[in-house]
């Protein structure tokens, strides 16, 4: 299901998201802030670059959209506004990270995704766009969801 | 039908309200109609906004037919044709009820007398027409038992219906000399039989963390006891022999359950009928039972690892069980270090979502979403 035709959340999805949000509020992942809204299906999360990394003192925003049958299907996670310069983050905000696509499992949560993204940022050694950035972004012009991309995750080091 | 021609009288000058009277099976019925439409030019008009009133007795007779009446009003184009429909409906109803109107005065006299002899202080609740009664009986342990009795209009010819929260149906053999007092006496005797059963169950509920039923009733003969580590034991107790060995079923990962199950089989000779069920279980299983926790159902160790709930909410509003209590996690990962519980339905849905799952006949082979340990799930027959 692409983000262009959002359906309402199923009862199971809404129930689970309520619990995740409750857990988040009691125990937020370090470096993240959930921007309060009444939309359970789209979370906006503020990310603060970890100290002593290339992204220290920088603030970014993640947009997390949940499919109707969450958690059977992964949420769509993209950076909005100015995505951080990173070899796995495209200039349109799409993130090349396996757990968001093929390696998703209902055992993961928004919180665990956020931690993975921060760790991806923190381990980066250079601030640069992916080598295929221009070609990829051109292909995604019509608001294509990153979930429609066939990703290949060739680099685990960064 | 045999009813005479209905009488229709206008009640006001602009012909928007009418009085109608007719008889069905020698019974007089009268209705008032308001808010009638002014006849339109083409002669067609709808009665859909018409309001009707009648006396309370007829109102009771027509209770439950509101939809039909509404429908007929919509369909009929003038009042006389609707009144004919109404006559038809009443004909059907009174035929079905065969003069099932109000009980005779003797009914009330008899019921009052019977309650007198039982004692009004034993009456917990009474309906306005004396056909619904609730009696209370206290047993030796001071438990209050409520016996609900429904009397038919032709009581005592027809035997009353009685229900109580008990593990069995009480047969009170209704015959010539039977009264409510003898009926209650049968219940008292039955209650006496289950004294030990309730003692055992109350001790169970007090001592262990009971996962199911959520709010145990006196009629429930089974309990699901939390064993910790995502495991549970379901016991079914014979209410007439509550101290004998109950039927036991274990739920949870094999790694955790197997040692407990083997302790049960090897120590079963130690079962002592003089002891309470909880004492026997503690001695024979030789484990520490977890204590109930506040909001235990939100606890990560008992709720499903996929949907995060304990009771699976029913997703399909067309389903009969929609809104009722859903199933509780009934599968657990067999990896002893993981052991996450899941609803079978959630696991099946997840396994069907990913492409690596394999199916053989009605079994799905996949992995635990948490630890990737292999898991097989049998599909439920639809």
Interface residues (C-beta under 8 A of the other chain):
Chain A: X10 X11 X12 X15 X16 X19 X20 X69 X71 X72 X73 X105 X106 X107
Chain B: X298 X305 X306 X307 X308 X309 X312 X313 X314 X315 X340 X346 X349 X350 X353 X369 X370
